[in-house]
Amino acid sequence: MSEGYTLKLETRALGAVQIMNGLFYCALGFLCFALFVEEENREATGYIPVIVTLTYVFCSSTFFISSGSISIQAQKHPTKSKLIASMVMNILSACFSVLGIMILSIASLTYYPDTNEYLWSHIAGSMLLQYALFTTIVEVICAYVTVKWIEAVVRPVECSEISP
């Protein structure tokens, strides 16, 4: 006997948000690379853990895109294996996002220009880090909500043992 699972239709929307977050993250990664690595005057941008930040951005974007894709697929054709795969990917995505919140918070707080003059690259660098941090927070929320919805479908509410 096969069990029927019904996942909320809104899961597709959250999956699409996760995919868009991943693509946006990838674009932010390329912009960060262009600004922090290929900038002509790198000494003027202050201390920032560039390699850690860029590695995190490029690695986590694949998790965001894959967890969103699997969530959409699990909503379209819900089987127990797809629901569990979606739950696992969303948990991994949430874990990477929490790690990213820590990395990007430290990077945002330690980013400061070593010069007193106004340069567009300093403002752009600060904004890029803040956009990446905001996108990471959105990903945590999307992954958490998706995991809760899948958990409600996979593990139905148990009946109470109180007899009438």
C-alpha positions in Angstrom: 0.0 0.0 0.0 1.5 3.3 -1.1 1.1 6.3 1.1 -0.1 9.6 -0.4 1.7 12.7 0.6 0.4 16.2 0.0 2.9 19.0 0.4 1.8 22.7 0.5 1.7 24.4 -2.9 3.7 27.3 -1.4 6.7 24.9 -1.2 7.2 25.6 -4.9 7.4 29.3 -4.2 9.9 28.8 -1.4 11.9 26.5 -3.7 11.9 29.2 -6.4 13.1 31.8 -3.8 15.9 29.4 -2.8 17.0 29.0 -6.5 16.9 32.8 -7.0 18.9 33.3 -3.8 21.5 30.9 -5.1 21.7 32.7 -8.4 21.8 36.1 -6.7 24.5 34.7 -4.4 26.6 33.6 -7.4 26.3 37.0 -8.9 27.3 38.6 -5.6 30.3 36.2 -5.5 31.5 37.4 -8.9 31.1 41.0 -7.9 33.0 40.4 -4.7 35.7 38.6 -6.6 36.0 41.5 -9.0 36.1 44.1 -6.2 38.2 42.4 -3.5 40.6 40.4 -5.6 41.0 42.3 -8.9 40.8 45.8 -7.3 43.8 47.9 -8.3 44.5 49.2 -4.8 43.8 46.2 -2.6 45.6 47.8 0.4 43.0 50.6 0.6 40.1 48.2 1.1 41.1 47.2 4.6 41.2 43.8 6.3 38.7 41.3 5.1 38.9 37.5 5.0 38.5 37.5 1.2 39.3 33.8 0.5 36.9 32.5 3.2 34.1 34.8 2.1 34.5 33.9 -1.6 34.8 30.2 -0.9 31.7 30.3 1.2 29.7 32.3 -1.3 30.5 30.0 -4.3 30.1 26.7 -2.3 26.8 27.7 -0.6 25.1 28.9 -3.8 25.1 25.3 -5.1 23.4 24.2 -1.9 20.8 26.9 -2.2 20.0 26.0 -5.8 19.9 22.3 -5.3 17.8 22.5 -2.1 15.3 24.7 -4.0 15.2 22.4 -7.0 14.7 19.3 -4.9 11.9 21.1 -2.9 10.1 22.0 -6.1 10.4 18.4 -7.4 9.2 17.0 -4.1 6.2 19.2 -4.2 5.3 18.2 -7.8 5.7 14.5 -7.2 5.7 13.8 -3.5 7.2 10.5 -2.6 8.8 9.6 0.8 12.3 9.5 -0.7 11.9 12.9 -2.4 10.5 14.4 0.7 13.4 13.1 2.8 16.0 14.2 0.2 14.4 17.7 0.2 14.5 17.7 4.0 18.1 16.7 4.1 19.1 19.3 1.5 17.2 22.0 3.3 18.8 21.1 6.6 22.3 21.3 5.0 21.3 24.5 3.3 20.2 26.0 6.7 23.5 24.8 8.3 25.5 26.4 5.6 23.4 29.6 5.9 24.0 29.8 9.7 27.8 29.3 9.0 27.5 32.1 6.4 25.8 34.4 8.8 28.7 34.1 11.1 31.3 34.5 8.3 29.6 37.4 6.7 28.9 39.2 10.0 32.5 39.0 10.9 33.5 40.2 7.3 31.0 43.1 7.5 32.2 44.2 10.9 35.9 44.0 10.0 35.6 45.7 6.7 36.8 49.2 6.9 38.8 51.3 4.5 42.3 52.4 5.6 42.0 55.7 4.0 40.2 59.0 4.7 39.2 59.7 1.2 35.9 58.7 -0.4 36.2 55.8 -2.8 33.3 54.1 -4.5 34.9 50.7 -4.0 34.7 51.0 -0.2 30.9 51.7 -0.3 30.4 49.0 -2.9 32.3 46.5 -0.8 30.3 47.2 2.3 27.1 47.0 0.4 28.0 43.7 -1.3 28.8 42.1 2.1 25.5 43.4 3.5 23.5 42.1 0.5 25.1 38.7 0.9 24.3 38.7 4.6 20.6 39.6 3.9 20.4 36.8 1.3 21.8 34.3 3.8 19.2 35.3 6.4 16.4 34.8 3.8 17.8 31.4 2.9 17.7 30.3 6.6 14.1 31.3 6.8 13.1 29.6 3.6 14.9 26.4 4.5 13.4 26.4 8.0 9.9 26.8 6.8 10.3 24.1 4.1 11.7 21.7 6.7 8.8 22.3 9.0 6.3 21.7 6.2 7.9 18.5 5.1 8.2 17.3 8.7 4.4 17.9 9.1 3.8 15.8 6.0 6.2 12.9 6.7 5.4 12.6 10.4 1.6 13.1 10.8 0.2 14.3 14.1 -0.2 11.4 16.4 -3.6 10.9 18.1 -3.8 11.5 21.8 -4.2 8.5 24.0 -7.1 10.0 26.0 -10.1 7.9 25.5 -13.6 9.6 25.5 
